[in-house]
């Protein structure tokens, strides 16, 4: 018991006086707690902010896709020629007297 107490006192004496200040110790402990130990720590907060930013970008992308697809849908419903063209391109549909050759770019 005595050796442990002596060790702690010697260790405390070797610490610089400005690090032994109770305000510095308190601020250091609070910063460590906020940065690493808390459930809502800074590291997790930065991760969540990055995820929100990514989700907002995804949301904008999907809004643009909805606008483009809606315009395409109106175009397909308005013109039978466009509907036929879309069916031929996407579903490889053909007329009875036609042959289809699919060319794949690599």
Secondary structure, 3 states (H helix, E strand, C coil): CHHHHHHHHHHHHHCCHHHCCHHHHHHHHHHHHHHHHCCCCHHHHHHHHHHHHHHHHHHHHHHHHHHHHHHHHHHHHHCHHHHHHHHHHHHCCCCCCCCCCCCCCC
